[in-house]
Amino acid sequence: MITNDAGIIKLKHQIMEDMCRLAWNDQLDEEHFDELAYKISPGPRPNYRCCVYKEREITRQRIRLNMGLKASPDTDNDNIIQVVKPACEECSIAAYTVTDNCRLCMGKACMNSCKFGAISMGPHRSYIDPDKCKECGQCAKACPYEAIVHLVRPCKKACDVNAITFDETGICKIDDSKCISCGHCRHACPFGAINSKHYTVNVIQELKAGKEVYAMVAPAIEGQYGPEISMGAIRQSFLKLGFADMVEVGLGGDMTAAYESAEWAEAAAKGKKMTTSCCPAFVNMLKKHFPEQYEENMSDVVSPMCAVSRYLKAKHPGCITVFVGPCIAKKSEALDKSVEGNADYVLAFSEFERMLSSRDMKIEPIEESEENRYQEASVFGKEFASSGGVADSVIECMIERGDDISGIRLRKCSGASECKTALLMLKAGKLPEDFIEGMACVGGCVGGPSTRLDKMETTRYRKTMFQNADDRGVLENLKDYPMESFSMFRDNH
C-alpha cells in the first residue's frame, strides 16, 4: 500500500528487521546496538535530520522500543504509544503563523486584535511570538487578507480524545489518562516521532528458549496478502518460524458473539443498553472517558483475542500466546493484568513480517489440499474484522437460539469520532438505539493503523476468499470446542 510516510516506515522496518536478526543470533548488547546506529547513519553527512548525532540518537531510542522499553529512560509515562523526542523537535511550535500574504497594512488589524501583545511588525510581514500567543485565533479572524493560518499539528489532529499536548519546547506529550492507544497519531506524524513498543525480540527469545508458542491471528489478516495467500499459507509461515501452531481469532469472534448474544437478550428484556467488548481502543475510551458507562453498559464478555488465549492456555498449560493483527490498542489490552489469561504478546502485521524477513523467509502461496486447508471460525467470526461484523454476528447467534430480534435497534460506530458521539448520547440518556458496536478505526479492524492494504482492496479480497469457506453456524461451530474449560468473562468467573 502506498502511504504518505513510506520513508518513515522503511526506516522503522529496517531497524526492526536488524533487531530481529540480533535476537536470533543472541547479539542483543550495546556493542551491536551501536553498530546498528552507525549502520543507519554512517556519516559524515546526515540522511534525514540536521546531523548524524541526532539520527543515531533516534535510532537508539527506536532500539529501546524494539526491546519493549520506553523510548528513553527519562520518558515520563510507560504508555504503549511513545514519543521519540529527538524526532519530534523538527515540528513547528507556533499554532498561528503569518504567511507571505501579509501586506503590512496600515490598519494593523492583527496587532490591534491581540490582547496579549504577541504580534509585532517585521520588515516584510507581521510576526507572532509563540511564547506570548494564547492561540485565541482573533488575529486570524481580523486579518483582511487571511494571511494568518492556524497550524494544527498532524498528531493532535489525528487524536479524537484530546490526549496530545505539547511542552514548553514544542515536544509532543501523550496524556496516558486520556490516550486510548488507537495508534492513529503514529502514521499522522510526518517525522515518525510517535511509535509504539514492539515485542518481536521478546517473542524470538521465547521461541529460542524452547517455549510452546502459539500464534493467534486477527480476522483482518485474511485479504491482507492478496487472495492467493490463504489462512493455510499463513499458518505454514508461523510453523516455519518455530511456532507450535496458529489459531485464527475469528474463532474467538464466534466465542464472544455467542456469549454477548446471551447478554444482549437478557439486557433487551430489562430495557438495558449495552456496548460490545471487541475493540480495545473503544473499551479504553469507555474506561477513561466514560467510566460510569463502562461500569453500567459495557459487556462483561472478554474480547476474541482473550477468548482464544484462554482456550489455548486451558488446552496447553504453560504455553505462550502471541496475537498478530493490525491493532496497536491490542498491546495495551495484553498488558492489562486485571484480565487474566490474555495474550502474552501482541505483534502488528509488519512486525510479524520483519520476523520472517530476518530469517530470509516470506509468506508464500501453498497448494490448497485437504491437509493444508484451514478454517476454525465461521464466516460470522471472520467478519469481526469489519465495521458492523460484531453486531451482525451477535444477532446471528440470537437468531440461531430463536430469540426475538424484531425490536432490537443497533448503532454501528465506525471510527473513534462516531464512537465518542454515541457514548456522549448514551451518557446523556439520549441514545435511541439499544446496543452500540464500537470500532475505533474507520471501517473496523481492516482499517487499522497497521494494516498492509487499503481497506477497500482488503474487503474485495476477503469477499473472494470467504466464498471458499464453509457455511457453519456460530453455535454449531462452538460445539467442537471445550467452552466449559475456561471463562468467557472479564472477571474470570
C-alpha positions as CSV (number, residue, x, y, z in Angstrom):
1,M,0.0,0.0,0.0
2,I,1.4,3.5,-0.9
3,T,1.4,5.7,2.1
4,N,2.4,9.3,2.9
5,D,5.0,8.1,5.4
6,A,6.8,5.5,3.2
7,G,10.2,6.8,4.1
8,I,9.5,6.6,7.8
9,I,8.1,3.1,7.5
10,K,11.2,2.0,5.6
11,L,13.4,3.2,8.4
12,K,11.3,1.6,11.1
13,H,11.2,-1.7,9.3
14,Q,15.0,-1.7,8.7
15,I,15.7,-1.2,12.4
16,M,13.1,-3.8,13.4
17,E,14.4,-6.4,11.0
18,D,18.0,-5.8,12.1
19,M,16.9,-6.1,15.8
20,C,15.2,-9.4,15.0
21,R,18.4,-10.7,13.4
22,L,20.3,-9.7,16.5
23,A,17.8,-11.5,18.7
24,W,18.1,-14.7,16.6
25,N,21.9,-14.5,16.9
26,D,22.0,-13.7,20.6
27,Q,23.6,-10.3,19.9
28,L,21.3,-8.0,21.9
29,D,24.1,-5.9,23.5
30,E,25.3,-2.4,23.5
31,E,28.1,-3.1,21.1
32,H,25.8,-4.4,18.4
33,F,23.3,-1.6,19.1
34,D,26.0,1.0,18.5
35,E,26.9,-0.8,15.3
36,L,23.3,-0.6,14.2
37,A,23.1,3.1,14.9
38,Y,26.2,3.7,12.8
39,K,24.9,1.4,10.0
40,I,21.7,3.5,9.8
41,S,23.6,6.8,9.9
42,P,27.2,6.2,8.8
43,G,28.0,9.9,8.3
44,P,29.6,12.3,7.9
45,R,26.5,13.8,6.3
46,P,23.1,13.1,7.7
47,N,20.4,11.3,5.8
48,Y,17.2,12.8,7.2
49,R,18.0,15.1,10.2
50,C,20.2,18.1,10.9
51,C,23.2,15.9,11.9
52,V,24.2,12.2,12.2
53,Y,24.4,12.5,16.0
54,K,20.7,13.3,16.2
55,E,19.9,10.5,13.7
56,R,21.9,8.0,15.8
57,E,20.1,9.0,19.0
58,I,16.8,8.5,17.2
59,T,17.9,5.0,16.2
60,R,19.0,4.2,19.7
61,Q,15.5,5.2,21.0
62,R,13.9,3.0,18.3
63,I,16.1,0.2,19.5
64,R,14.7,0.6,23.0
65,L,11.2,0.5,21.6
66,N,12.1,-2.7,19.8
67,M,13.1,-4.2,23.2
68,G,9.6,-3.4,24.5
69,L,11.0,-0.5,26.6
70,K,10.2,3.2,26.9
71,A,11.8,5.3,24.1
72,S,14.1,6.9,26.7
73,P,14.8,6.3,30.4
74,D,13.5,9.8,31.2
75,T,10.2,9.3,29.4
76,D,7.5,10.3,31.9
77,N,5.0,7.6,31.1
78,D,5.0,3.9,30.2
79,N,2.3,4.1,27.6
80,I,2.3,1.7,24.7
81,I,2.4,4.8,22.4
82,Q,5.8,6.6,22.8
83,V,7.3,9.8,21.6
84,V,10.9,9.7,20.2
85,K,11.7,13.3,21.4
86,P,14.7,14.0,19.1
87,A,12.5,13.2,16.1
88,C,9.7,15.5,17.4
89,E,12.0,18.5,17.6
90,E,11.6,19.3,13.9
91,C,7.9,20.2,14.2
92,S,6.6,23.8,14.3
93,I,5.9,25.2,17.7
94,A,3.6,28.0,16.6
95,A,-0.1,27.3,16.3
96,Y,-0.7,30.5,14.4
97,T,1.7,31.6,11.6
98,V,1.8,34.6,9.3
99,T,2.2,33.8,5.6
100,D,3.6,35.8,2.7
101,N,0.1,37.1,2.0
102,C,0.7,39.7,4.8
103,R,0.8,43.2,3.3
104,L,1.9,45.0,6.4
105,C,-1.2,47.1,6.1
106,M,-1.7,50.4,7.9
107,G,-4.7,49.2,9.8
108,K,-2.7,46.5,11.6
109,A,-5.9,44.6,12.4
110,C,-4.0,41.6,13.6
111,M,-1.9,43.5,16.1
112,N,-4.9,45.5,17.4
113,S,-7.0,42.4,17.9
114,C,-4.4,40.7,20.1
115,K,-4.9,41.2,23.8
116,F,-1.6,39.5,24.8
117,G,0.9,41.6,22.9
118,A,2.0,38.6,20.9
119,I,2.1,40.4,17.5
120,S,4.7,42.8,16.2
121,M,5.5,44.2,12.8
122,G,8.6,42.9,11.0
123,P,10.3,44.2,7.9
124,H,8.3,42.1,5.5
125,R,5.3,40.8,7.5
126,S,3.9,40.7,11.0
127,Y,5.3,38.3,13.5
128,I,3.6,36.2,16.2
129,D,5.6,35.4,19.3
130,P,4.8,31.8,20.2
131,D,5.7,32.4,23.8
132,K,3.1,35.1,24.2
133,C,0.4,33.7,21.8
134,K,-2.6,32.1,23.7
135,E,-4.0,30.6,20.5
136,C,-7.3,32.5,20.7
137,G,-7.4,33.0,16.9
138,Q,-8.6,36.6,17.0
139,C,-5.7,37.7,14.7
140,A,-6.7,35.2,12.0
141,K,-10.3,36.4,12.1
142,A,-9.2,40.0,12.0
143,C,-6.7,39.8,9.1
144,P,-8.4,41.2,5.9
145,Y,-6.0,39.2,3.7
146,E,-6.5,35.9,5.5
147,A,-2.7,35.9,5.9
148,I,-2.7,34.2,9.3
149,V,-3.2,30.4,9.3
150,H,-3.9,28.0,12.1
151,L,-1.5,25.1,12.0
152,V,-2.8,22.1,13.9
153,R,0.0,19.7,14.3
154,P,-0.9,16.4,12.5
155,C,-0.6,14.2,15.6
156,K,-3.0,16.4,17.5
157,K,-5.4,16.5,14.6
158,A,-5.5,12.7,14.4
159,C,-6.3,12.3,18.1
160,D,-10.1,12.2,18.8
161,V,-9.7,12.1,22.6
162,N,-7.5,15.2,23.1
163,A,-4.7,13.1,24.6
164,I,-1.9,15.1,22.9
165,T,-0.5,18.3,24.2
166,F,3.0,19.9,23.8
167,D,5.6,21.0,26.4
168,E,7.2,24.4,26.5
169,T,9.7,23.4,23.8
170,G,7.1,22.1,21.5
171,I,7.7,18.4,22.1
172,C,4.6,16.2,21.9
173,K,3.3,14.8,25.2
174,I,0.8,12.0,25.4
175,D,-1.6,12.0,28.4
176,D,-1.9,8.4,29.5
177,S,-5.1,9.2,31.4
178,K,-6.7,10.1,28.1
179,C,-4.9,8.0,25.4
180,I,-6.9,5.1,24.1
181,S,-3.9,3.5,22.3
182,C,-5.6,3.6,19.0
183,G,-2.3,4.4,17.2
184,H,-3.8,6.9,14.7
185,C,-1.2,9.5,15.7
186,R,1.7,7.2,14.6
187,H,1.1,7.5,10.9
188,A,0.0,11.1,11.1
189,C,3.4,12.3,12.3
190,P,5.5,13.4,9.3
191,F,8.7,12.8,11.2
192,G,7.9,9.3,12.6
193,A,8.3,10.7,16.1
194,I,5.4,8.7,17.5
195,N,5.7,5.0,17.7
196,S,4.7,2.0,19.8
197,K,6.6,-0.5,21.8
198,H,7.5,-3.7,19.8
199,Y,7.7,-7.2,21.1
200,T,9.3,-9.1,18.2
201,V,12.5,-9.5,20.2
202,N,10.6,-10.9,23.2
203,V,8.8,-13.4,21.0
204,I,12.0,-14.5,19.4
205,Q,13.5,-15.0,22.8
206,E,10.5,-17.2,23.9
207,L,10.9,-19.3,20.7
208,K,14.7,-19.7,21.2
209,A,14.0,-20.7,24.8
210,G,12.0,-23.7,23.5
211,K,8.7,-22.4,24.8
212,E,5.4,-23.7,23.3
213,V,4.4,-20.5,21.5
214,Y,1.1,-20.2,19.7
215,A,0.2,-17.5,17.1
216,M,-3.3,-16.1,17.2
217,V,-4.1,-14.2,14.0
218,A,-6.7,-11.5,13.8
219,P,-9.6,-12.0,11.4
220,A,-8.3,-9.0,9.5
221,I,-5.3,-11.0,8.3
222,E,-7.4,-12.6,5.5
223,G,-7.0,-10.5,2.4
224,Q,-4.0,-8.5,3.7
225,Y,-1.6,-10.5,1.5
226,G,-3.9,-10.8,-1.5
227,P,-6.5,-13.6,-2.4
228,E,-3.7,-16.1,-3.2
229,I,-2.4,-16.2,0.4
230,S,-4.8,-18.5,2.3
231,M,-5.0,-19.0,6.1
232,G,-3.2,-22.3,5.5
233,A,-0.3,-20.5,3.9
234,I,-0.1,-18.0,6.8
235,R,-0.2,-20.9,9.2
236,Q,2.8,-22.6,7.4
237,S,4.8,-19.4,7.8
238,F,4.3,-19.5,11.6
239,L,5.3,-23.1,11.7
240,K,8.5,-22.4,9.8
241,L,9.4,-19.7,12.3
242,G,9.1,-22.2,15.1
243,F,5.6,-21.5,16.5
244,A,3.8,-24.6,17.9
245,D,0.7,-23.7,15.8
246,M,-1.6,-21.0,14.7
247,V,-5.2,-20.3,15.6
248,E,-7.5,-17.8,13.8
249,V,-9.0,-15.3,16.3
250,G,-12.2,-15.4,14.2
251,L,-12.9,-18.5,16.4
252,G,-12.7,-16.1,19.3
253,G,-15.2,-13.9,17.4
254,D,-17.6,-16.9,17.5
255,M,-17.0,-17.3,21.2
256,T,-17.5,-13.7,22.0
257,A,-20.6,-13.4,19.8
258,A,-22.2,-16.4,21.5
259,Y,-21.8,-15.1,25.0
260,E,-22.5,-11.4,24.2
261,S,-25.7,-12.5,22.4
262,A,-26.9,-14.1,25.7
263,E,-26.1,-10.8,27.5
264,W,-27.9,-8.8,24.8
265,A,-31.0,-11.0,25.1
266,E,-31.1,-10.5,28.9
267,A,-30.4,-6.8,28.6
268,A,-33.2,-6.3,26.0
269,A,-35.6,-8.0,28.3
270,K,-34.7,-5.5,31.0
271,G,-34.5,-2.4,28.7
272,K,-30.8,-2.0,29.4
273,K,-28.4,-0.6,26.8
274,M,-25.1,-2.3,26.2
275,T,-21.8,-1.9,24.3
276,T,-19.6,-4.5,22.7
277,S,-16.2,-5.6,24.0
278,C,-14.3,-6.4,20.9
279,C,-12.3,-3.3,20.1
280,P,-9.7,-2.4,22.8
281,A,-9.4,1.2,21.8
282,F,-13.2,1.6,22.2
283,V,-13.0,-0.2,25.6
284,N,-10.2,2.2,26.6
285,M,-12.4,5.1,25.5
286,L,-15.2,3.8,27.7
287,K,-12.9,3.2,30.7
288,K,-11.0,6.5,30.6
289,H,-13.6,9.0,29.2
290,F,-16.9,7.4,30.2
291,P,-16.2,5.4,33.4
292,E,-19.9,5.3,34.5
293,Q,-21.0,3.8,31.2
294,Y,-18.0,1.4,31.3
295,E,-19.4,0.0,34.6
296,E,-23.1,0.1,33.7
297,N,-23.2,-0.7,29.9
298,M,-20.0,-2.5,29.0
299,S,-20.3,-6.1,28.0
300,D,-18.8,-8.5,30.6
301,V,-17.6,-10.8,27.9
302,V,-13.9,-10.9,27.0
303,S,-12.5,-10.0,23.6
304,P,-11.9,-12.6,20.9
305,M,-8.2,-12.3,21.5
306,C,-8.6,-13.1,25.2
307,A,-11.0,-15.9,24.5
308,V,-8.6,-17.7,22.2
309,S,-5.7,-17.1,24.6
310,R,-7.7,-18.6,27.5
311,Y,-8.7,-21.5,25.3
312,L,-5.1,-22.2,24.3
313,K,-3.8,-21.8,27.9
314,A,-6.5,-24.3,29.1
315,K,-5.6,-26.8,26.4
316,H,-1.8,-26.3,26.7
317,P,-0.9,-25.2,30.2
318,G,2.2,-23.0,30.3
319,C,2.1,-22.0,26.7
320,I,2.8,-18.5,25.4
321,T,0.2,-16.8,23.2
322,V,1.0,-14.2,20.6
323,F,-1.7,-12.1,18.9
324,V,-0.8,-10.9,15.4
325,G,-3.0,-8.2,13.8
326,P,-3.5,-4.6,12.6
327,C,-4.2,-3.2,16.0
328,I,-1.9,-1.1,18.4
329,A,-4.5,-1.0,21.2
330,K,-4.3,-4.8,21.5
331,K,-0.9,-4.2,23.0
332,S,-2.5,-2.2,25.8
333,E,-5.1,-4.9,26.3
334,A,-2.5,-7.6,26.6
335,L,-0.7,-5.5,29.3
336,D,-3.9,-5.1,31.3
337,K,-3.2,-7.7,34.1
338,S,-6.7,-7.2,35.6
339,V,-7.9,-9.6,32.9
340,E,-6.3,-13.0,33.4
341,G,-5.2,-15.3,30.7
342,N,-4.9,-12.7,27.9
343,A,-2.3,-12.8,25.1
344,D,1.3,-12.6,26.4
345,Y,2.4,-10.5,23.4
346,V,0.9,-8.6,20.5
347,L,2.6,-8.1,17.1
348,A,1.5,-5.9,14.2
349,F,1.4,-7.4,10.8
350,S,4.6,-5.5,9.9
351,E,6.4,-6.9,13.0
352,F,5.5,-10.5,12.0
353,E,6.8,-9.8,8.5
354,R,10.1,-8.5,9.9
355,M,10.4,-11.7,11.9
356,L,10.1,-13.6,8.6
357,S,12.4,-11.4,6.6
358,S,15.1,-11.6,9.4
359,R,15.1,-15.4,8.7
360,D,15.1,-14.7,4.9
361,M,11.5,-16.0,4.7
362,K,8.3,-14.7,3.4
363,I,4.7,-15.8,3.2
364,E,4.2,-17.9,0.0
365,P,1.1,-19.5,-1.5
366,I,0.6,-23.2,-0.9
367,E,-1.3,-25.9,-2.7
368,E,-4.8,-26.0,-1.2
369,S,-5.1,-29.6,-0.4
370,E,-7.4,-31.0,2.3
371,E,-4.4,-31.3,4.6
372,N,-3.4,-27.7,4.1
373,R,-6.9,-26.2,4.2
374,Y,-7.5,-24.3,7.4
375,Q,-10.7,-22.9,8.9
376,E,-11.7,-22.8,12.6
377,A,-14.1,-19.8,12.5
378,S,-17.5,-19.3,11.0
379,V,-17.8,-16.6,8.4
380,F,-19.5,-14.5,11.1
381,G,-16.5,-14.8,13.3
382,K,-14.2,-13.8,10.4
383,E,-16.4,-10.7,9.8
384,F,-15.4,-9.3,13.2
385,A,-12.7,-7.5,11.3
386,S,-15.2,-5.2,9.5
387,S,-17.4,-2.5,10.9
388,G,-20.8,-4.0,11.6
389,G,-19.5,-7.5,11.7
390,V,-19.6,-7.8,15.5
391,A,-23.2,-6.7,15.8
392,D,-24.2,-8.9,12.9
393,S,-22.5,-11.9,14.5
394,V,-24.3,-11.3,17.8
395,I,-27.6,-11.0,16.0
396,E,-26.9,-14.2,14.1
397,C,-26.4,-16.1,17.5
398,M,-29.7,-14.7,18.7
399,I,-31.4,-15.9,15.6
400,E,-29.7,-19.4,16.0
401,R,-31.1,-19.5,19.5
402,G,-34.5,-18.5,18.4
403,D,-34.5,-15.1,20.3
404,D,-36.8,-12.4,19.2
405,I,-34.8,-9.7,17.5
406,S,-37.6,-7.7,15.9
407,G,-37.4,-4.7,18.2
408,I,-33.6,-4.5,18.6
409,R,-32.0,-1.3,17.4
410,L,-28.3,-1.2,16.7
411,R,-25.8,1.6,16.4
412,K,-22.7,0.6,14.4
413,C,-19.9,3.1,15.1
414,S,-17.1,3.2,12.5
415,G,-14.2,5.3,13.8
416,A,-13.3,7.0,17.1
417,S,-15.3,10.1,16.4
418,E,-18.5,8.1,15.8
419,C,-17.8,6.1,19.0
420,K,-17.4,9.3,21.0
421,T,-20.6,10.7,19.7
422,A,-22.6,7.6,20.6
423,L,-21.1,7.4,24.1
424,L,-21.9,11.1,24.7
425,M,-25.5,10.3,23.8
426,L,-25.5,7.2,26.0
427,K,-24.2,9.3,28.9
428,A,-26.8,12.0,28.3
429,G,-29.6,9.4,28.2
430,K,-30.4,10.3,24.6
431,L,-29.2,7.3,22.7
432,P,-32.2,5.8,20.7
433,E,-30.5,2.5,19.9
434,D,-30.3,-0.5,22.3
435,F,-26.7,-1.6,21.6
436,I,-23.5,0.0,20.4
437,E,-20.9,-1.7,18.4
438,G,-17.8,0.4,18.8
439,M,-14.9,0.2,16.4
440,A,-12.2,3.0,16.8
441,C,-10.9,2.5,13.3
442,V,-12.9,3.6,10.3
443,G,-14.1,0.5,8.6
444,G,-13.2,-1.7,11.5
445,C,-10.0,-3.7,12.0
446,V,-9.5,-3.8,8.2
447,G,-8.8,0.0,8.5
448,G,-6.5,-0.4,11.5
449,P,-3.2,1.5,11.9
450,S,-1.0,-1.4,11.0
451,T,-2.9,-2.8,8.0
452,R,-0.9,-3.6,4.8
453,L,-3.5,-2.8,2.2
454,D,-6.3,-0.2,1.7
455,K,-9.5,-1.4,3.4
456,M,-11.5,-1.3,0.2
457,E,-8.9,-3.6,-1.5
458,T,-8.7,-5.9,1.5
459,T,-12.5,-6.1,1.7
460,R,-12.7,-7.1,-2.0
461,Y,-10.1,-9.9,-1.5
462,R,-11.9,-11.1,1.6
463,K,-15.2,-11.5,-0.2
464,T,-13.4,-13.7,-2.7
465,M,-11.8,-15.8,-0.1
466,F,-15.0,-16.2,2.0
467,Q,-16.6,-17.9,-1.0
468,N,-14.3,-20.9,-0.2
469,A,-15.3,-21.0,3.5
470,D,-18.0,-23.4,4.6
471,D,-21.3,-22.2,6.0
472,R,-21.1,-23.5,9.6
473,G,-23.2,-21.6,12.1
474,V,-21.7,-19.9,15.1
475,L,-23.2,-22.0,17.9
476,E,-22.8,-25.2,15.8
477,N,-19.1,-24.4,15.4
478,L,-18.5,-24.0,19.2
479,K,-19.8,-27.5,19.9
480,D,-16.4,-28.7,18.8
481,Y,-14.6,-26.7,21.5
482,P,-14.3,-27.2,25.2
483,M,-16.0,-24.0,26.3
484,E,-16.5,-25.3,29.8
485,S,-12.8,-25.5,30.4
486,F,-12.3,-21.7,30.5
487,S,-14.2,-18.5,31.4
488,M,-15.5,-16.1,28.8
489,F,-16.0,-13.2,31.3
490,R,-13.6,-10.4,32.3
491,D,-13.6,-11.3,36.0
492,N,-12.8,-14.9,35.1
493,H,-15.9,-16.3,36.9
